[in-house]
Amino acid sequence: MPSDVVAIVVGGGPAPGINGVISAATIEAVNHGKEVVGIVGGFKTLFSGDKKNILKLKIEDVSRIHTTGGSILRTSRDTVDDAKEKFRTLLATLKTLKVRYLITIGGDGTAFMARWIEKESRGRLSVVHVPKTIDNDLYLPGGRSSFGYNTARHYGVEIVKNLMEDAKTTGRWYFISTMGRDSGHLALGIGKASGAPLTLIPEEFSGGKVPLQRVADILEGSIIKRLAMGKDHGVSILAEGIASKFDIKELECCEHVEKDELGRIHFSEIQLGRIFRDIVKKSLHKRGLKVTITHKSVGYELRAADPVPYDIEYTRDLGYGAVKFLLQGGTGSMIVFDEGKLRPVSFVEMADPSTGKTRVRLVDINSETYEVGREYMIRLEKKDFERGNIRPLADAASMSVSDFRKRFSYLHA
């Protein structure tokens, strides 16, 4: 095996377009006389020194995979503690494979691992990271979305559109939770594009822990406002990261809380829709309002979907750019598109100086992007509590004006 092998490894959760990066990177590397190996099973394979899961990649193996979802190299997550214990094995495995160039594909955790490998290899390895996540929370220049996001939003919108039609046909509400453990980009994108009456994201709630009742009242307020408009149905979208805003003890009273491989709370397993369905239904039923509410989680269905043309093109650009950067002598960077040009962003620039971790991009609730989404939501607003506006809402809620004001006006205090 040559001494300048290019290795490709995928970390984190699946995202549409991974195969596009693998395909483009392989083709470009082979065209420049390099041998390419794929690490099947992610970093776990390297940490275990498992040479059975090393896949030699040729152009004929990858030339048509760029339109397919999933990852031909699979993927995995690993805790930092495990990484520290097994890091020498990882480096030894790469050395045995004669790897000179390493391409990592993943989110913030994989980017952190890429930085670590590049630093500890002390110049023996050239490392480039290709950012991916359907959460769209990576800090990319120019506000560019991460690959996989547009595909996830596309299929998320299709699902929500169908559920909105079902809600209209059956006269019910859907509470839908979507992925996005730190940010609400995906939820907001789906909500805006589908025209859902209400979308709630974690960035909306700041200043300490948020009571479950506050979110429940926002949801109930949306139902009441729709009833006042003569509509007995609707869809509310909840970003899973909202769960991080709740007191863990209050959350555990409603839901079993699990943790993922990194020791973080597994927000995708928390059934936010079910939790708030039960709270809101109980509140409405106390006043004689029988509203059918169904909960659903949308997330895993989006991660391994076939990429839409945007992500197909985008990932081919990134895979090509990653190899070009490495072969020109580059290392220690993430490859991005900035104003139509491929360029590297150094690992140092990627990191948050206060934590050392990869910077996370949150939804800016003061931006016009959020303003547009917020403007078209159907939810209780400050003006709804003005004289002349509040009576129809109180009637729809089966409450007196004073009781309605007392119950819901704090949402805009």
TAURMO-V682692 format. One record per backbone hydrogen bond with DSSP energy under -1.0 kcal/mol. NH is the residue of the N-H (numbers start at 1). CO is the residue of the C=O. If there is no record, write none. Layout:
BEGIN
nh = <NH | NH>
co = <CO | CO>
END
This chain:
BEGIN
nh = <5 | 6 | 7 | 8 | 9 | 11 | 12 | 18 | 21 | 22 | 23 | 24 | 25 | 26 | 27 | 28 | 29 | 30 | 31 | 33 | 34 | 37 | 38 | 39 | 40 | 41 | 42 | 45 | 47 | 48 | 50 | 55 | 57 | 61 | 63 | 65 | 68 | 74 | 83 | 84 | 85 | 86 | 90 | 91 | 92 | 93 | 94 | 95 | 96 | 97 | 98 | 99 | 100 | 101 | 102 | 103 | 104 | 105 | 106 | 111 | 112 | 113 | 114 | 115 | 116 | 117 | 118 | 119 | 120 | 121 | 122 | 124 | 126 | 128 | 129 | 130 | 132 | 133 | 139 | 140 | 143 | 144 | 149 | 152 | 153 | 154 | 155 | 156 | 157 | 158 | 159 | 160 | 161 | 162 | 163 | 164 | 165 | 166 | 167 | 168 | 169 | 170 | 171 | 172 | 173 | 174 | 175 | 176 | 177 | 178 | 188 | 189 | 190 | 191 | 192 | 193 | 194 | 195 | 196 | 198 | 200 | 204 | 205 | 210 | 215 | 216 | 217 | 218 | 219 | 220 | 221 | 222 | 223 | 224 | 225 | 226 | 227 | 228 | 230 | 231 | 234 | 236 | 237 | 238 | 239 | 240 | 241 | 242 | 243 | 244 | 245 | 246 | 251 | 252 | 254 | 255 | 260 | 263 | 266 | 267 | 269 | 270 | 272 | 275 | 276 | 277 | 278 | 279 | 280 | 281 | 282 | 283 | 284 | 285 | 286 | 287 | 288 | 289 | 294 | 296 | 298 | 302 | 312 | 313 | 314 | 315 | 316 | 317 | 318 | 319 | 320 | 321 | 322 | 323 | 324 | 325 | 326 | 327 | 328 | 329 | 330 | 332 | 333 | 334 | 335 | 336 | 338 | 341 | 343 | 345 | 347 | 350 | 351 | 352 | 355 | 356 | 359 | 361 | 367 | 371 | 372 | 373 | 374 | 375 | 376 | 377 | 378 | 384 | 385 | 386 | 389 | 390 | 394 | 395 | 396 | 397 | 398 | 399 | 404 | 405 | 406 | 407 | 408 | 409 | 411 | 412 | 413>
co = <98 | 35 | 101 | 37 | 103 | 105 | 76 | 15 | 17 | 18 | 19 | 20 | 21 | 22 | 23 | 24 | 25 | 26 | 27 | 30 | 29 | 6 | 55 | 8 | 53 | 73 | 39 | 42 | 43 | 44 | 45 | 38 | 36 | 58 | 59 | 62 | 65 | 71 | 79 | 80 | 81 | 82 | 86 | 87 | 88 | 89 | 90 | 91 | 92 | 93 | 95 | 94 | 5 | 5 | 126 | 7 | 128 | 9 | 130 | 107 | 108 | 109 | 110 | 111 | 112 | 113 | 114 | 115 | 116 | 117 | 119 | 121 | 100 | 102 | 333 | 104 | 106 | 147 | 359 | 138 | 140 | 141 | 146 | 148 | 149 | 150 | 151 | 152 | 153 | 154 | 155 | 156 | 157 | 158 | 159 | 160 | 161 | 162 | 163 | 164 | 165 | 166 | 167 | 167 | 292 | 234 | 294 | 236 | 296 | 238 | 184 | 185 | 186 | 187 | 188 | 189 | 190 | 191 | 191 | 235 | 237 | 201 | 202 | 245 | 211 | 212 | 213 | 214 | 215 | 216 | 217 | 218 | 219 | 220 | 221 | 222 | 223 | 224 | 227 | 226 | 172 | 174 | 198 | 176 | 200 | 178 | 180 | 239 | 240 | 241 | 242 | 243 | 247 | 248 | 251 | 251 | 264 | 260 | 258 | 265 | 266 | 267 | 270 | 271 | 272 | 273 | 274 | 275 | 276 | 277 | 278 | 279 | 280 | 281 | 282 | 284 | 285 | 284 | 173 | 175 | 177 | 299 | 308 | 309 | 310 | 311 | 312 | 313 | 314 | 315 | 316 | 317 | 318 | 319 | 320 | 321 | 322 | 323 | 324 | 326 | 325 | 127 | 127 | 345 | 129 | 343 | 341 | 338 | 336 | 334 | 332 | 346 | 347 | 357 | 352 | 352 | 350 | 137 | 364 | 367 | 368 | 369 | 370 | 371 | 372 | 374 | 197 | 381 | 382 | 383 | 386 | 386 | 390 | 391 | 392 | 393 | 395 | 394 | 400 | 401 | 402 | 403 | 404 | 405 | 408 | 409 | 410>
END
